[in-house]
Amino acid sequence: MLITFELVSFMMRNLVYFLMMMSILLDLNAAEGMAVLASERDQQLSDESSIRFRAVKFPFHNGVVSSRPLVVRQLFPKERKVPRNDVKSSSSVPDIYIIVVVVNLKADEFSSRQQTFLQEIAANAKKSGAVCSVSALKQHKVRQQIVEVYCQQPSIKSKANGRVNNFLSGEDLVAIFGSSHMRAFLQHYHIANYFSKTKVKAMSVPYHITNQVWFPVAAVALATFLFIVIMAIILCCVKRSKCQKDSKKSSNGKRDSLVCHPVKPIETMSPTMVQPQVTDLYTVGGSPRKVQKWNGERDHKRPTLLQSRRGSQASLVLDLKPLPKENRSEDRESPTEESLSSLSNYLTFRDLEDEKDNYEFLFKEFWAIPMNSIPRKDKQSMSNASLKNRYPDYIPNPKTAVKLKELNGDPNSTYINANFIRGHGKVPNMYIATEGPLQSTVASFWRMIWEQNCPSIVMITKLKERNEEKCAPYWPNSSTSHQQQYGEITVTFDSEIDRGGYVITKLYISHGRFLEESRLVTHYWMTSWPDHKVPRSTEDSISLAKDVRNSVDISDHNRELGPIVVHCSAGRGRTGSFIAICHAMEQVEAENACNILGIVSSMRLDRGGMVQKDEQYIFIHKTIYEYWKDLKSHSPSLSSILPAGVEHAQEAIEEDDEIGGQHFVW
């Protein structure tokens, strides 16, 4: 409070100083105007053509109140008196012979050049014996002067009336200034403008407050005052918040100061009120209860505590055993998961044909799907593995996260940013959605491929997009080396096929401990799908999905195959779109219907944020429509063109109990 009081007093003192300074400056300005009025009043009354006047009511003069009107000059910048070499008095020169010149020079600079200025004008007039003079000089700004000039030549009598007319007209002077040989003259004297005085009847300089002497001082003082006021308000708010916190602490301290004194229950209670294993009783009042000794007699008139409870003599028993694991709330579905589980919209071919171009409906339907992102508290619990995430905000859902085998007793070695994704018919672990590997996680990525026995990898991103790394190179190729070692996994390049929109690479992997075992992994790399956008055509996406689904059956039959790994950069947008396309294609073949809304919702249950953009959601509808239309045109019966892998999928659904939530054999 003392600091606030000092700030307010300091602010008030500055305000008083500011007002005093302003009053002094205004008094000086008024005194200057009065002095100019007293010294030039008679001259202004005699010559109204050279200087503009106006009649105003002046309430006082020299301290005496007067009601007579005085002709007062407007308080423009003071007119400077300049030496003149006039042949004739300037008051007798009409306006038609005067030219007004605006010179961008300081007053002292122009005074030093005035004689040469006039001589050069006379020399360029091309009149023998011509003499130019300054009739008036006014200072507009610090670096701008307004000069009124007229020129005379030897007296010549007019034949018409015999009068002497030896002045050059203002229009002639304007023509002289506008001639080509005057350009150097205009640049030398920084002449901004020139014109005849007859075109401007009242040549006056507008009053600008910024040109006043006191304006900079007033601006600085006002800015300082406002700064002090703002700082005082901020300090008051901070002080108030501290006071509120202190008051809360003091109130809590008062509550803590209450002393609870234990007393023995056997000395304060009757025998009927004492229960087995009763601990000390505590009272809140600052002092122990007054001890009442029992004399051994029972008061029959006064009922005991348990007797007053509808005659019950039983003690109240509380069961504090923990709930069974299956009844705990942490294992129950959250409202977001319940909403995702309930979303569904089955479409026939005609429905999909009508809905694929209804962008407004699809836009609203997509943004109504919950993202199911990981809460911040779960992100903090996984902070030890934050260096293994390409994007800090994109964390795998714990329920479906892929767990690696622990290495050397390091619990962080089990982490990888990947989730299992269910397929058609809720078959578990049909896909793995993961992010593009970092340089530090390439070895973990290949460990996942080996441990999960993955037959295929689908990569839907470039290594760099918009000068930003999207994925580290994690496989060998023919241009670099045919074999690379990633941790304990050795990856060997075999062959490569370019399909236009994507590249298919055959790789063989082997583990350091099992050199005799070598596995084939097919790598699909699609580079025509831009980040956060969609491809221009659906052909490459349909062709890639067909190749990926059909390649599973032509792989090694002697081993059980794991899920298909799909990744882009974050493992959400393009990854979710491709998995949704594969899922919907299988659904169309099996059910002759598709439920894209349910597919996206199911994927978000497994990994939050799958299919990030509404453009991608619309692209899924268009792709499935084109695939469905092509399917109908080739064969009316959809059941006759099912891939061989779908039969294995149906068997896996029936054997779901035997699988037990582990890897799906596709």
Residue pairs with C-beta under 8 A, 6 or more apart in sequence:
1 239
3 235
3 239
4 232
4 235
4 236
4 239
7 228
7 231
7 232
7 235
8 232
10 228
11 225
11 228
11 229
11 232
14 221
14 224
14 225
14 228
15 225
17 221
18 218
18 221
18 222
18 225
21 217
21 221
22 214
22 218
25 213
25 214
25 217
25 218
26 214
29 75
29 212
29 214
32 78
33 75
36 73
36 78
37 70
37 72
37 73
40 73
41 70
41 71
44 51
44 53
44 71
44 73
45 71
46 91
47 91
49 91
49 95
50 90
50 91
50 135
50 136
51 73
51 79
51 136
52 73
52 74
52 202
52 203
52 204
53 71
53 72
53 73
54 71
54 72
54 74
55 69
55 70
55 71
55 72
56 69
56 70
56 72
57 67
57 69
58 66
58 69
58 70
58 72
59 65
59 66
60 66
61 70
74 204
74 207
75 207
76 138
76 204
76 205
76 207
77 138
77 139
77 140
77 205
77 211
78 139
79 136
79 137
79 138
80 107
80 137
80 138
80 139
82 111
82 114
82 134
82 137
84 90
84 133
84 134
84 135
85 118
85 131
85 133
86 133
86 135
87 131
87 133
87 152
88 152
90 133
90 135
90 136
90 150
93 135
93 150
93 167
94 167
95 170
95 197
95 198
96 169
96 170
96 196
96 197
96 198
97 150
97 151
97 167
97 168
97 169
97 170
98 135
98 148
98 149
98 150
98 170
98 196
98 197
99 148
99 149
99 150
99 170
99 173
99 174
99 177
99 194
99 195
99 196
99 197
100 146
100 147
100 148
100 194
100 195
100 196
100 197
100 200
100 203
101 146
101 147
101 148
101 149
101 177
101 191
101 193
101 194
102 140
102 144
102 145
102 146
102 147
102 191
102 192
102 193
102 194
103 110
103 144
103 145
103 146
103 147
103 189
103 190
103 191
103 192
104 143
104 144
104 190
104 191
104 192
105 113
105 143
105 144
105 145
105 189
105 190
106 142
106 143
107 139
107 145
110 117
110 137
110 145
110 147
113 189
114 134
117 189
118 132
118 133
118 134
118 149
119 132
120 185
121 132
121 149
121 151
121 173
121 176
121 185
122 130
122 131
122 132
122 151
124 176
124 179
124 181
124 182
124 185
125 132
125 151
125 153
125 168
125 173
125 176
126 176
127 151
127 153
127 168
128 153
128 154
129 153
129 154
130 151
130 152
130 153
130 168
131 151
131 152
131 153
132 149
132 150
132 151
132 152
133 149
133 150
133 151
133 152
134 147
134 148
134 149
135 148
135 149
135 150
136 147
136 148
137 145
137 146
137 147
137 148
138 145
138 146
138 205
139 145
139 146
140 146
140 205
141 211
144 192
146 203
146 205
148 197
148 203
149 173
150 167
150 168
150 170
150 173
151 167
151 168
151 173
152 166
152 167
152 168
153 166
153 167
153 168
154 166
155 164
155 166
156 164
156 165
156 166
157 163
157 164
158 164
158 165
169 196
170 196
170 197
170 198
171 196
173 196
174 194
174 195
174 196
176 182
177 186
177 191
177 194
185 191
197 203
209 215
258 284
258 285
258 286
259 286
259 287
260 282
260 283
260 284
261 282
261 283
261 287
261 288
261 289
262 280
262 281
262 282
262 288
263 280
263 281
263 283
263 288
263 289
263 291
264 280
265 273
265 274
265 278
265 280
265 281
266 274
267 291
267 292
267 293
267 294
268 281
268 289
268 291
268 292
270 294
270 298
270 299
270 304
271 294
271 298
272 298
272 304
272 306
272 307
273 304
273 305
273 306
275 315
283 289
306 312
306 313
306 314
306 315
307 313
325 331
333 341
336 370
336 372
337 372
337 605
339 370
340 369
340 370
340 372
340 601
340 602
340 604
340 605
341 601
341 605
343 369
343 597
343 598
343 601
344 595
344 597
344 598
344 601
345 365
345 595
345 596
345 597
345 598
346 593
346 594
346 595
346 598
347 355
347 593
347 594
347 595
347 596
348 592
348 593
349 625
349 628
349 629
349 632
352 594
352 621
352 624
352 625
352 628
353 625
355 361
355 362
355 621
356 362
356 618
356 621
356 622
356 625
359 618
362 614
362 617
362 618
362 621
363 614
363 618
365 597
365 617
366 600
366 611
366 614
366 617
366 618
367 614
369 597
369 600
369 601
369 604
370 604
371 604
371 608
371 609
372 397
372 604
372 605
372 608
372 609
373 393
373 608
373 609
374 395
374 396
374 397
374 398
374 608
378 395
378 398
379 392
379 393
379 395
382 395
382 415
384 411
384 412
385 412
385 415
386 392
387 440
388 412
388 415
388 416
388 417
388 438
388 440
388 441
388 444
389 395
389 417
389 435
390 417
390 435
390 436
390 438
390 569
390 570
391 435
391 570
394 417
394 435
394 570
394 571
394 572
394 609
395 417
396 402
396 417
396 418
396 419
396 607
397 419
397 605
397 606
397 607
397 608
399 606
400 419
400 420
400 421
400 606
400 607
401 418
401 419
402 416
402 418
402 419
402 420
402 432
402 434
402 448
402 452
403 414
403 415
404 413
404 414
404 415
404 416
404 444
404 447
404 448
404 451
405 413
405 414
405 447
405 451
406 413
406 414
407 413
413 444
415 444
416 434
416 441
416 444
416 445
416 447
416 448
417 434
417 435
417 441
417 571
418 432
418 433
418 434
418 435
418 448
418 565
418 571
419 432
419 433
419 434
419 606
419 607
420 428
420 429
420 431
420 432
420 563
420 606
421 430
421 431
421 432
421 433
421 563
421 579
421 603
421 606
421 607
421 610
422 428
422 429
422 430
422 602
422 603
422 606
423 430
423 431
423 583
423 586
423 649
423 664
424 430
424 583
424 586
424 587
424 590
424 649
425 590
425 649
425 650
425 653
426 602
427 649
427 652
427 653
427 656
427 664
428 656
428 659
428 661
428 662
428 664
429 562
429 563
429 661
429 662
429 663
429 664
430 563
430 564
430 649
430 664
430 666
431 563
431 564
431 565
431 566
431 579
431 582
432 448
432 452
432 454
432 563
432 564
432 565
432 566
433 566
433 567
433 571
433 572
433 575
433 576
433 579
433 603
433 606
433 607
433 610
434 445
434 448
434 565
434 566
434 567
434 571
434 575
435 567
435 568
435 569
435 570
435 571
436 459
436 461
436 470
436 471
436 472
436 567
436 568
436 569
436 570
436 571
437 444
437 445
437 471
437 472
437 474
437 567
438 472
439 472
442 472
442 474
442 486
443 486
443 487
443 488
443 489
444 487
445 474
445 486
446 474
446 486
446 487
446 489
446 491
446 509
447 487
447 488
447 489
448 454
448 565
449 457
449 489
449 509
449 521
449 565
450 489
450 509
450 511
450 519
452 562
452 563
452 565
452 663
453 519
453 559
453 560
453 561
453 562
453 663
454 521
454 561
454 562
454 563
454 564
454 565
455 520
455 521
455 522
455 551
455 552
455 555
455 556
455 561
455 562
455 564
455 666
456 521
456 522
456 523
456 524
456 548
456 551
456 552
456 564
456 565
457 521
457 522
457 523
457 524
457 564
457 565
457 566
457 567
458 524
458 526
458 544
458 548
458 564
458 565
458 566
458 567
458 578
459 471
459 523
459 524
459 525
459 526
459 567
459 568
460 526
460 529
460 566
460 567
460 568
460 574
460 575
460 578
461 470
461 471
461 527
461 529
461 531
461 567
461 568
461 569
461 574
462 470
462 471
462 527
463 469
463 470
463 471
463 472
463 473
464 470
465 530
465 531
465 569
466 531
470 531
470 568
470 569
471 567
471 568
471 569
474 486
475 484
475 491
475 493
475 505
475 507
475 523
476 482
476 483
476 484
476 491
476 492
476 493
476 507
477 493
477 496
477 505
478 493
478 496
481 493
482 492
482 493
483 490
483 491
483 492
483 493
484 490
484 491
485 491
488 511
488 512
488 513
489 509
489 510
489 511
489 512
490 509
490 510
490 511
490 512
491 507
491 508
491 509
492 507
492 508
492 509
492 510
493 505
493 507
494 505
494 506
494 507
494 508
494 520
495 505
495 506
496 503
496 504
496 505
496 506
497 503
497 504
497 505
499 543
499 544
499 547
500 540
501 526
501 528
501 535
501 539
501 540
501 543
501 544
502 524
502 525
502 526
502 527
502 528
502 540
502 543
502 544
503 524
503 525
503 527
504 522
504 523
504 524
504 525
504 547
505 522
505 523
505 524
505 525
506 520
506 521
506 522
506 523
507 520
507 521
507 522
507 523
508 518
508 519
508 520
508 521
509 518
509 519
509 521
510 517
510 518
510 519
511 517
519 556
519 559
520 555
520 556
522 551
522 555
524 544
524 547
524 548
526 540
526 541
526 544
528 535
528 540
529 535
529 541
529 568
529 574
531 568
531 569
531 573
531 574
532 573
532 612
532 613
533 613
533 615
534 577
534 615
534 616
534 618
534 619
535 541
535 619
538 619
538 622
538 623
538 626
538 627
541 578
541 581
541 623
542 581
542 623
542 626
542 627
542 630
544 578
545 578
545 581
545 582
545 585
545 627
546 585
548 564
548 582
549 582
549 585
549 586
549 643
549 645
550 643
550 644
550 645
552 561
552 564
552 645
552 666
553 643
553 644
553 645
553 648
555 561
560 663
560 665
561 665
561 666
562 663
562 664
563 663
563 664
563 666
564 666
566 575
566 578
566 579
567 575
568 574
568 575
570 612
571 607
572 607
572 608
572 609
572 610
572 611
572 612
573 611
573 612
573 613
573 616
574 616
575 610
576 600
576 603
576 607
576 609
576 610
576 611
576 612
576 616
577 611
577 616
577 619
577 620
579 603
579 610
580 596
580 599
580 600
580 603
580 610
580 611
580 620
581 620
581 623
581 624
583 599
583 603
584 594
584 595
584 596
584 599
584 620
584 624
585 624
585 627
586 646
586 649
587 593
587 594
587 595
587 599
588 594
588 624
588 627
588 628
588 631
588 638
589 631
589 638
589 639
589 641
589 642
589 643
589 646
590 642
590 646
592 638
594 624
594 628
596 617
596 620
596 621
596 624
600 610
600 611
600 617
600 620
603 610
603 611
604 610
604 611
611 617
611 620
631 638
631 641
634 641
635 641
645 666
648 665
648 666
649 666
652 659
652 664
652 665
652 666
659 665
